[in-house]
Structure formats: structure tokens, C-alpha cells
Amino acid sequence: MKKQVLVIHGGDVFSTHEDYIQFIKEFTIDSLDYFKVMDWESSLQKELGEEFEVICPRMPNNMNARYEEWKIWFEKLTPFLMDGVTLVGHSLGGIFLAKYLSKNIFPVSVSGLHLVSAPFDDETDEPLMDFSLDVSMENISKQISNVFLYHSKDDQVVPFGELEKYKKEIPLAKVFVFDNRGHINQQIFPELVENINNKNS
């Protein structure tokens, strides 16, 4: 039986619908390459190999996301997950998983939780609205013994200081700090692949 890896992608959040519409109007697309998925999320299946089943659901309205909508959609996936699943969240997907696991008992055992470039609260440059963490993360440590945090010092989207907040809330988490990975959107993510493999061996 294949080992499951569930990846929750990032997204954008706006305070008002007007802000969202203005963003769309002002957003510049230089070429069709913008619409091609060329990051580690799309290459993870190849990097991990046939022993794994990588699941990358498209979350609702990712350009103007709301936590409650993502929660409803996410819970449609959970009946298909098996004990030992690995959870990976990038950016907004990271804070979504952190908040969800802080407030809920997950229905199956989780072999590892990987939070990549995850924001924490509204001290970031962009509003997080209902994604903002408003509860203790103690429930995560009770449910999951292997938590991994990844952040780059030169992240232009989520300030590096957000990592310290996660470290404080999840003191036993394994932390990976990079100097020049930006928002960690590169094509391959060898550290993540290695950690997933090690936790599933």
C-alpha cells in the first residue's frame, strides 16, 4: 500500500472584495509561463517515487481564500486518508494546517507535519483574516510527534520572524533555515523529500 502525502498549496487573502478586484486589475502577467506549475509541489511525486501517493488538492478560491471554505473542502478529503499520512502545507496552506490541527482532532495518525514558509498572524504584510492563528497549538504536539518547519531568511512574502512564533508554539519541531530560497518556490525541495522519506522508512 502506498504511503500518502497530502500537500496544501498557498493562496492570497484580502480584507474586502474591492481589494481583491483591485489586485486582479493591477496584477501583471509577463508570459504564459505564469500559468505553468513548475515548483516542488508538482515534482514531489516524481522525487518521492512510486512508493508514495502525493495528493495535491486545489483548495477553493485560492486567489481570495477564506478559512471556513477551505475547512469544508478539506474535510471532504479526510475520509480518504489512511493512518501514517504525511501533511505538507506551503505558505497559506501551512497556516491552514496549523490552525486546523490546533482546533481539531485529526481522524487518522499523522507521521509528519511539514510547514513551509508559513505565516502566523496579521503582523505579515498581507491580511490573514480568518486564517490567523487564534488558538494554542498545543493540540498539534499532542497529535503529531514529528513536526518540521522550513523558512528562508530572504522570504519576500512571509517575514522570517514568523518562524520564531512557530518555534515558540511547537518547541520540539525540527527547524530548517535557508539563506536564499525566497518563498521556497523552487522546482525541487530535497530537504523535504529526505525528511518525508526518513519518517516513512
PASEBA-1860 file (N, C-alpha, C; in nm, 3 decimals):
! residues 201
1> MKKQVLVI> 0.084/-0.119/0.000/0.000/0.000/0.000/0.088/0.125/0.000 ~ 0.055/0.221/-0.084/0.136/0.341/-0.096/0.118/0.432/0.026 ~ 0.226/0.504/0.059/0.222/0.599/0.169/0.169/0.732/0.117 ~ 0.074/0.789/0.186/0.009/0.912/0.139/0.081/1.037/0.186 ~ 0.091/1.133/0.094/0.143/1.265/0.126/0.041/1.367/0.075 ~ -0.016/1.443/0.166/-0.116/1.543/0.129/-0.054/1.682/0.135 ~ -0.057/1.752/0.023/0.005/1.885/0.013/-0.104/1.990/-0.003 ~ -0.104/2.089/0.086/-0.198/2.201/0.075/-0.120/2.324/0.028
9> HGGDVFST> -0.158/2.375/-0.087/-0.087/2.487/-0.150/-0.119/2.620/-0.082 ~ -0.054/2.723/-0.127/-0.076/2.857/-0.072/-0.189/2.930/-0.142 ~ -0.203/3.057/-0.108/-0.308/3.139/-0.168/-0.298/3.281/-0.117 ~ -0.394/3.362/-0.156/-0.398/3.502/-0.115/-0.526/3.530/-0.037 ~ -0.517/3.630/0.050/-0.631/3.672/0.132/-0.644/3.823/0.123 ~ -0.766/3.871/0.110/-0.792/4.015/0.103/-0.897/4.054/0.205 ~ -0.882/4.175/0.257/-0.975/4.223/0.360/-1.115/4.245/0.305 ~ -1.121/4.293/0.180/-1.250/4.321/0.118/-1.252/4.271/-0.025
17> HEDYIQFI> -1.373/4.255/-0.078/-1.387/4.214/-0.218/-1.330/4.321/-0.310 ~ -1.342/4.445/-0.271/-1.289/4.555/-0.353/-1.138/4.546/-0.364 ~ -1.071/4.513/-0.253/-0.925/4.495/-0.257/-0.885/4.382/-0.350 ~ -0.963/4.276/-0.347/-0.938/4.161/-0.434/-0.952/4.200/-0.581 ~ -1.058/4.270/-0.616/-1.080/4.313/-0.754/-0.967/4.407/-0.800 ~ -0.926/4.496/-0.712/-0.817/4.588/-0.746/-0.687/4.512/-0.771 ~ -0.663/4.410/-0.691/-0.543/4.327/-0.710/-0.544/4.261/-0.848 ~ -0.659/4.205/-0.886/-0.669/4.139/-1.017/-0.644/4.240/-1.129
25> KEFTIDSL> -0.699/4.358/-1.116/-0.681/4.460/-1.220/-0.535/4.500/-1.235 ~ -0.465/4.509/-1.124/-0.327/4.560/-1.126/-0.223/4.451/-1.148 ~ -0.262/4.325/-1.136/-0.165/4.216/-1.147/-0.113/4.206/-1.290 ~ 0.018/4.192/-1.304/0.081/4.185/-1.436/0.128/4.043/-1.463 ~ 0.094/3.991/-1.580/0.139/3.859/-1.624/0.230/3.880/-1.745 ~ 0.355/3.835/-1.734/0.454/3.860/-1.839/0.450/3.759/-1.952 ~ 0.409/3.636/-1.922/0.406/3.533/-2.027/0.316/3.419/-1.982 ~ 0.295/3.323/-2.073/0.215/3.206/-2.040/0.283/3.116/-1.937
33> DYFKVMDW> 0.411/3.138/-1.914/0.482/3.058/-1.814/0.420/3.075/-1.675 ~ 0.355/3.190/-1.653/0.292/3.213/-1.524/0.190/3.104/-1.491 ~ 0.124/3.052/-1.596/0.016/2.955/-1.575/0.067/2.811/-1.566 ~ 0.198/2.791/-1.583/0.254/2.657/-1.572/0.299/2.632/-1.428 ~ 0.266/2.516/-1.377/0.308/2.480/-1.242/0.448/2.420/-1.250 ~ 0.546/2.491/-1.195/0.685/2.446/-1.206/0.756/2.457/-1.072 ~ 0.695/2.405/-0.965/0.759/2.412/-0.835/0.763/2.274/-0.771 ~ 0.814/2.268/-0.648/0.835/2.139/-0.582/0.705/2.065/-0.555
41> ESSLQKEL> 0.594/2.137/-0.544/0.467/2.070/-0.519/0.430/1.978/-0.635 ~ 0.457/2.026/-0.758/0.423/1.947/-0.875/0.525/1.836/-0.903 ~ 0.648/1.851/-0.852/0.752/1.750/-0.878/0.766/1.650/-0.764 ~ 0.691/1.669/-0.656/0.709/1.587/-0.537/0.682/1.439/-0.564 ~ 0.582/1.407/-0.645/0.553/1.267/-0.676/0.672/1.200/-0.743 ~ 0.732/1.268/-0.839/0.848/1.213/-0.908/0.965/1.197/-0.814 ~ 0.986/1.296/-0.726/1.101/1.292/-0.636/1.085/1.183/-0.530 ~ 0.965/1.159/-0.483/0.943/1.058/-0.379/0.936/0.917/-0.436
49> GEEFEVIC> 0.886/0.904/-0.558/0.880/0.773/-0.621/0.747/0.702/-0.604 ~ 0.739/0.583/-0.663/0.614/0.508/-0.671/0.567/0.454/-0.537 ~ 0.653/0.457/-0.437/0.615/0.408/-0.305/0.513/0.501/-0.238 ~ 0.506/0.624/-0.291/0.419/0.726/-0.232/0.306/0.764/-0.326 ~ 0.197/0.810/-0.265/0.087/0.871/-0.339/0.077/1.017/-0.292 ~ 0.113/1.111/-0.380/0.110/1.252/-0.346/-0.024/1.310/-0.390 ~ -0.094/1.370/-0.296/-0.227/1.427/-0.322/-0.216/1.578/-0.308 ~ -0.247/1.650/-0.415/-0.237/1.796/-0.416/-0.371/1.857/-0.455
57> PRMPNNMN> -0.466/1.862/-0.363/-0.598/1.916/-0.398/-0.592/2.066/-0.423 ~ -0.676/2.113/-0.515/-0.690/2.257/-0.536/-0.794/2.308/-0.437 ~ -0.751/2.398/-0.351/-0.841/2.450/-0.248/-0.928/2.561/-0.306 ~ -1.046/2.583/-0.249/-1.142/2.679/-0.307/-1.090/2.823/-0.305 ~ -1.115/2.891/-0.417/-1.093/3.037/-0.424/-0.956/3.078/-0.370 ~ -0.851/3.012/-0.420/-0.719/3.037/-0.361/-0.669/3.180/-0.385 ~ -0.729/3.253/-0.479/-0.688/3.392/-0.500/-0.757/3.487/-0.403 ~ -0.858/3.441/-0.335/-0.926/3.520/-0.231/-0.980/3.423/-0.128
65> ARYEEWKI> -0.889/3.356/-0.057/-0.922/3.242/0.027/-0.990/3.281/0.157 ~ -1.070/3.188/0.209/-1.132/3.201/0.340/-1.116/3.068/0.414 ~ -1.081/3.077/0.540/-1.052/2.956/0.618/-1.171/2.861/0.622 ~ -1.290/2.913/0.647/-1.407/2.827/0.661/-1.435/2.748/0.533 ~ -1.414/2.811/0.418/-1.433/2.741/0.290/-1.330/2.631/0.274 ~ -1.206/2.660/0.308/-1.100/2.559/0.298/-1.127/2.444/0.395 ~ -1.175/2.475/0.514/-1.205/2.371/0.612/-1.311/2.274/0.560 ~ -1.417/2.329/0.504/-1.524/2.245/0.449/-1.470/2.153/0.341
73> WFEKLTPF> -1.390/2.208/0.251/-1.335/2.130/0.139/-1.236/2.025/0.190 ~ -1.151/2.067/0.285/-1.050/1.978/0.341/-1.116/1.857/0.405 ~ -1.227/1.878/0.473/-1.293/1.767/0.542/-1.362/1.672/0.446 ~ -1.376/1.709/0.321/-1.424/1.614/0.220/-1.312/1.518/0.179 ~ -1.186/1.558/0.204/-1.071/1.473/0.171/-1.039/1.373/0.280 ~ -1.059/1.411/0.405/-1.009/1.331/0.516/-1.062/1.187/0.522 ~ -1.185/1.158/0.475/-1.228/1.018/0.480/-1.144/0.925/0.392 ~ -1.068/0.981/0.299/-0.988/0.900/0.208/-0.843/0.885/0.256
81> LMDGVTLV> -0.810/0.947/0.368/-0.674/0.940/0.419/-0.656/0.821/0.512 ~ -0.533/0.769/0.516/-0.504/0.650/0.595/-0.406/0.684/0.707 ~ -0.400/0.598/0.807/-0.303/0.615/0.915/-0.163/0.629/0.857 ~ -0.085/0.721/0.916/0.052/0.741/0.870/0.066/0.843/0.760 ~ -0.040/0.916/0.730/-0.034/1.017/0.625/0.065/1.128/0.663 ~ 0.131/1.183/0.564/0.219/1.299/0.583/0.145/1.422/0.535 ~ 0.146/1.529/0.615/0.079/1.653/0.580/0.183/1.761/0.552 ~ 0.167/1.829/0.439/0.258/1.935/0.399/0.177/2.059/0.365
89> GHSLGGIF> 0.214/2.173/0.422/0.145/2.298/0.390/0.245/2.405/0.351 ~ 0.222/2.468/0.238/0.311/2.575/0.191/0.239/2.710/0.204 ~ 0.304/2.804/0.271/0.253/2.940/0.283/0.115/2.940/0.351 ~ 0.012/2.988/0.282/-0.122/2.989/0.342/-0.168/2.847/0.375 ~ -0.124/2.750/0.296/-0.155/2.611/0.326/-0.094/2.565/0.457 ~ 0.021/2.625/0.493/0.085/2.591/0.619/0.006/2.642/0.738 ~ -0.035/2.768/0.733/-0.113/2.822/0.844/-0.251/2.756/0.850 ~ -0.304/2.716/0.735/-0.432/2.645/0.737/-0.419/2.515/0.816
97> LAKYLSKN> -0.315/2.435/0.784/-0.297/2.309/0.855/-0.271/2.333/1.004 ~ -0.189/2.435/1.035/-0.159/2.465/1.175/-0.286/2.499/1.251 ~ -0.370/2.581/1.193/-0.494/2.620/1.261/-0.590/2.502/1.272 ~ -0.605/2.428/1.162/-0.699/2.316/1.164/-0.659/2.212/1.268 ~ -0.530/2.177/1.271/-0.483/2.076/1.365/-0.483/2.126/1.509 ~ -0.476/2.258/1.526/-0.483/2.315/1.661/-0.624/2.309/1.716 ~ -0.723/2.309/1.629/-0.863/2.316/1.672/-0.938/2.184/1.658 ~ -0.875/2.085/1.593/-0.947/1.961/1.564/-0.859/1.840/1.591
105> IFPVSVSG> -0.925/1.729/1.622/-0.857/1.601/1.634/-0.859/1.536/1.495 ~ -0.741/1.509/1.441/-0.736/1.452/1.306/-0.783/1.307/1.310 ~ -0.858/1.262/1.210/-0.920/1.129/1.217/-0.825/1.012/1.199 ~ -0.704/1.037/1.148/-0.605/0.930/1.133/-0.472/0.978/1.189 ~ -0.380/0.885/1.212/-0.249/0.922/1.263/-0.168/0.993/1.154 ~ -0.085/1.087/1.196/-0.003/1.166/1.103/0.143/1.136/1.131 ~ 0.216/1.089/1.029/0.357/1.054/1.050/0.445/1.178/1.055 ~ 0.404/1.283/0.988/0.484/1.405/0.989/0.404/1.524/0.940
113> LHLVSAPF> 0.429/1.640/1.001/0.367/1.766/0.958/0.479/1.859/0.914 ~ 0.470/1.909/0.792/0.574/1.994/0.735/0.512/2.129/0.699 ~ 0.556/2.235/0.767/0.506/2.370/0.743/0.615/2.451/0.673 ~ 0.585/2.492/0.550/0.685/2.558/0.465/0.647/2.705/0.445 ~ 0.735/2.796/0.487/0.713/2.940/0.466/0.574/2.983/0.514 ~ 0.537/2.935/0.630/0.401/2.959/0.679/0.391/3.091/0.756 ~ 0.292/3.174/0.725/0.264/3.292/0.808/0.200/3.248/0.939 ~ 0.197/3.340/1.035/0.144/3.305/1.167/0.027/3.393/1.209
121> DDETDEPL> 0.041/3.525/1.191/-0.066/3.614/1.233/-0.066/3.740/1.146 ~ -0.145/3.836/1.182/-0.164/3.954/1.098/-0.051/4.055/1.104 ~ 0.063/4.016/1.158/0.181/4.102/1.152/0.251/4.090/1.018 ~ 0.205/4.001/0.931/0.260/3.990/0.797/0.214/4.109/0.714 ~ 0.274/4.124/0.594/0.241/4.238/0.508/0.099/4.230/0.453 ~ 0.045/4.110/0.442/-0.089/4.091/0.388/-0.182/4.042/0.500 ~ -0.311/4.078/0.494/-0.405/4.032/0.597/-0.426/3.882/0.588 ~ -0.444/3.820/0.703/-0.471/3.676/0.705/-0.617/3.647/0.736
129> MDFSLDVS> -0.689/3.749/0.780/-0.831/3.735/0.809/-0.856/3.614/0.899 ~ -0.947/3.525/0.860/-0.982/3.414/0.948/-0.881/3.300/0.947 ~ -0.773/3.311/0.869/-0.665/3.212/0.875/-0.574/3.237/0.996 ~ -0.573/3.357/1.049/-0.482/3.393/1.157/-0.498/3.298/1.275 ~ -0.386/3.257/1.332/-0.389/3.162/1.443/-0.440/3.230/1.570 ~ -0.551/3.183/1.619/-0.614/3.245/1.736/-0.631/3.146/1.851 ~ -0.561/3.033/1.842/-0.570/2.931/1.947/-0.431/2.878/1.977 ~ -0.417/2.813/2.090/-0.292/2.746/2.125/-0.265/2.632/2.027
137> MENISKQI> -0.137/2.607/2.000/-0.101/2.498/1.909/-0.062/2.372/1.986 ~ -0.098/2.368/2.114/-0.065/2.252/2.197/-0.124/2.124/2.141 ~ -0.239/2.135/2.077/-0.307/2.019/2.022/-0.224/1.952/1.911 ~ -0.141/2.031/1.843/-0.056/1.974/1.738/0.046/1.880/1.800 ~ 0.114/1.928/1.904/0.217/1.847/1.970/0.158/1.720/2.030 ~ 0.033/1.726/2.074/-0.032/1.607/2.131/-0.061/1.503/2.024 ~ -0.088/1.548/1.902/-0.127/1.457/1.795/-0.011/1.410/1.709 ~ 0.089/1.496/1.693/0.195/1.470/1.594/0.331/1.488/1.660
145> SNVFLYHS> 0.412/1.384/1.656/0.543/1.392/1.721/0.651/1.446/1.627 ~ 0.629/1.438/1.498/0.730/1.483/1.401/0.678/1.605/1.325 ~ 0.722/1.722/1.369/0.683/1.847/1.304/0.810/1.913/1.249 ~ 0.802/1.960/1.125/0.914/2.022/1.057/0.876/2.163/1.012 ~ 0.964/2.257/1.037/0.942/2.396/0.996/1.052/2.437/0.898 ~ 1.012/2.501/0.788/1.108/2.544/0.686/1.083/2.692/0.655 ~ 1.190/2.771/0.653/1.174/2.913/0.619/1.308/2.967/0.569 ~ 1.302/3.062/0.478/1.423/3.124/0.425/1.433/3.268/0.476
153> KDDQVVPF> 1.554/3.310/0.508/1.576/3.443/0.563/1.539/3.553/0.464 ~ 1.543/3.523/0.334/1.514/3.625/0.234/1.372/3.614/0.177 ~ 1.283/3.550/0.251/1.144/3.537/0.206/1.082/3.676/0.192 ~ 1.036/3.708/0.071/0.975/3.838/0.044/0.824/3.839/0.067 ~ 0.767/3.722/0.092/0.622/3.711/0.107/0.583/3.698/0.254 ~ 0.647/3.607/0.323/0.620/3.585/0.466/0.747/3.618/0.544 ~ 0.745/3.718/0.631/0.866/3.757/0.703/0.929/3.641/0.780 ~ 1.061/3.640/0.784/1.135/3.534/0.851/1.098/3.525/0.999
161> GELEKYKK> 1.059/3.636/1.060/1.022/3.638/1.201/0.905/3.549/1.235 ~ 0.822/3.514/1.136/0.709/3.425/1.161/0.756/3.288/1.209 ~ 0.875/3.247/1.164/0.929/3.118/1.205/0.946/3.111/1.356 ~ 0.993/3.219/1.416/1.015/3.220/1.561/0.886/3.196/1.638 ~ 0.776/3.244/1.586/0.647/3.224/1.653/0.607/3.077/1.652 ~ 0.632/3.011/1.540/0.604/2.868/1.533/0.697/2.790/1.626 ~ 0.823/2.828/1.630/0.920/2.761/1.718/0.877/2.772/1.864 ~ 0.824/2.886/1.900/0.779/2.906/2.038/0.658/2.818/2.069
169> EIPLAKVF> 0.567/2.806/1.973/0.445/2.728/1.995/0.470/2.578/1.985 ~ 0.567/2.538/1.901/0.597/2.395/1.882/0.746/2.376/1.910 ~ 0.787/2.379/2.036/0.929/2.381/2.070/1.008/2.258/2.026 ~ 0.943/2.145/2.005/1.014/2.024/1.964/1.021/2.008/1.812 ~ 0.973/2.105/1.740/0.977/2.098/1.594/1.120/2.101/1.543 ~ 1.145/2.031/1.435/1.275/2.033/1.369/1.274/2.149/1.270 ~ 1.373/2.236/1.279/1.373/2.362/1.204/1.480/2.361/1.097 ~ 1.441/2.404/0.975/1.534/2.414/0.863/1.532/2.558/0.812
177> VFDNRGHI> 1.646/2.625/0.826/1.657/2.766/0.787/1.747/2.776/0.664 ~ 1.701/2.853/0.566/1.777/2.874/0.443/1.811/3.022/0.429 ~ 1.915/3.051/0.353/1.958/3.189/0.334/1.901/3.252/0.207 ~ 1.881/3.171/0.103/1.849/3.228/-0.028/1.744/3.149/-0.106 ~ 1.643/3.101/-0.037/1.536/3.024/-0.105/1.411/3.107/-0.128 ~ 1.409/3.233/-0.084/1.290/3.315/-0.102/1.169/3.253/-0.034 ~ 1.060/3.248/-0.108/0.935/3.190/-0.054/0.929/3.039/-0.077 ~ 1.042/2.982/-0.108/1.059/2.838/-0.131/0.962/2.789/-0.240
185> NQQIFPEL> 0.982/2.842/-0.359/0.902/2.802/-0.475/0.987/2.731/-0.580 ~ 1.106/2.682/-0.540/1.196/2.620/-0.638/1.136/2.490/-0.692 ~ 1.197/2.439/-0.799/1.142/2.322/-0.866/1.153/2.195/-0.783 ~ 1.260/2.180/-0.707/1.274/2.063/-0.622/1.304/2.107/-0.480 ~ 1.271/2.022/-0.385/1.286/2.055/-0.243/1.348/1.934/-0.175 ~ 1.481/1.915/-0.191/1.546/1.791/-0.144/1.534/1.769/0.006 ~ 1.537/1.875/0.086/1.527/1.858/0.230/1.391/1.800/0.270 ~ 1.286/1.850/0.206/1.152/1.798/0.233/1.142/1.651/0.192
193> VENINNKN> 1.194/1.620/0.075/1.189/1.481/0.026/1.262/1.389/0.123 ~ 1.379/1.430/0.167/1.457/1.348/0.260/1.384/1.327/0.392 ~ 1.324/1.433/0.444/1.254/1.421/0.572/1.130/1.334/0.562 ~ 1.058/1.344/0.451/0.941/1.258/0.432/0.985/1.112/0.422 ~ 1.092/1.087/0.348/1.143/0.951/0.335/1.187/0.893/0.469 ~ 1.255/0.974/0.549/1.307/0.926/0.677/1.194/0.893/0.774 ~ 1.086/0.972/0.769/0.975/0.949/0.862/0.886/0.834/0.818 ~ 0.903/0.791/0.694/0.821/0.681/0.643/0.900/0.553/0.618
201> S> 1.024/0.551/0.664/1.107/0.432/0.640/1.080/0.325/0.744
END
